[in-house]
């Protein structure tokens, strides 16, 4: 997972997590971007956890098995 807190003057934060296939290859990336005052980019924040869970769910549907 990657969380980005852009320069506050820009006012944008983002979070991204990879979606893996059965071979553990990255297929796509789930991401969430928005106004810094709305998107908490902290790894343990609600937005990051939602992005991670979405990436894990999609990965599971593609046959990826977490070790």
RATANOR-V906258 format. One record per backbone hydrogen bond with DSSP energy under -1.0 kcal/mol. NH is the residue of the N-H (numbers start at 1). CO is the residue of the C=O. If there is no record, write none. Layout:
NH;CO  NH;CO
This chain:
2;16  4;14  6;12  10;7  11;7  13;34  14;4  15;32  16;2  17;30  19;28  21;25  24;21  27;19  30;17  32;15  34;13  36;11  38;35  39;35  45;42  49;45  50;46  51;47  52;48  53;49  54;50  55;51  56;52  57;53  58;54  59;55  60;56  61;57  62;58  63;60  64;59
